[in-house]
Amino acid sequence: MTDIPAAEHLCTRIRRAEQALMAHHEAVLRSFGLTMTQYTVLLRLSREEGLSGAQLARGCGVSQQSMATVLGTLQGKGLISRTVSPAHAKVLVTELTETGRTTLKRAYQEVAELETGLTRAFRPAEYTVLCELLERATSTLVRQTRHPATR
């Protein structure tokens, strides 16, 4: 064990920053009646329409069963529409509705305010260094992550 207090460990600091970021996003999104996963789906669809539930589940890091619930909720709110894929009769493709686009645009503007405020908290040189350090930390964590052996 090390003599460094747990609150000063780098992983603890990264986790605290991520928790603060997520708490902000969740508070903003709650005012639009959205969860983080729902927002991520809308954002993904704004960039690439016509995705299946399986594609959205992989992109959001949730199970297909969880995504089915998310998509059902979004469809019930009128934010997305789902139609049978022209390529695969058993696959539903998902698209944003106009209401979905409008909701996403408004939510995105508020989320972007955080990005602007956070960016302004650093001088340009500090911002550049911080981004480089975060990329290095992320790469290190990805490299060090153990993956179960494939069979």
C-alpha positions, 0 to 999 in steps of 0.5 A, a space after each residue: 500500500 502507498 502512503 498517499 491518502 485515497 482522496 489524492 489518488 489519480 483514479 479518485 480524482 478522475 472519478 470525482 470529475 466524471 461524477 460531477 460531469 454526469 451529475 450536471 448532465 443528468 440535472 440538465 437532461 432531467 429538465 427535458 424529461 430525458 435520461 443520459 441514455 435517452 439523450 445519447 440515443 437522440 444525439 447518435 440518431 442526429 448524427 446517423 439515422 436509421 439505426 437498429 436497436 442493436 446498433 444503438 445498444 452497442 453504441 450506448 454500452 447497454 444491453 439490447 433489452 435495456 435499449 428496447 425499453 429506452 426506445 419504447 419510452 422515446 417513441 411514447 414521448 414522440 421523440 423517435 419513430 421506428 419503422 421496418 427496415 427495407 433490408 431486414 423485415 425483422 429489424 426496426 430502424 429508428 429515426 428522430 421526429 421533429 419533436 425529437 430534433 427540437 428537444 435534442 437541440 434545446 438540451 444540447 444547447 444547455 449541455 454545450 454551456 457546460 463545455 464552454 464554461 469548463 473550457 473557459 476555466 483554463 487558459 488556452 495552454 492549460 486546456 491543451 495540456 489538460 486534453 493531452 493528459 486526459 488522452 494519455 490517462 485514457 490510453 493507459 487505462 484502456 491498455 491496462 484493462 484486462 479482458 476475459 480470454 475469448 473461447 
